[in-house]
Amino acid sequence: MFETVASLEGGAAILVGFGLCHLCFAVGVFASYLPRYVRVFMMVFPELLVGSVSVSLLFV
């Protein structure tokens, strides 16, 4: 049972991460007048966030 709960939390974190990534990518595309490093940050930040959430779930 605990493994199922953990996998569900992990799946939710991944889905949220993908949603954030796509949202940020869309914003980056529409805000193409922004400097390049801002768009790169907006694409990379959600992946880092999901990575930290996934790691923290492993140690709970």
Beta strands, then each sheet from edge to edge (+ up, - down):
end
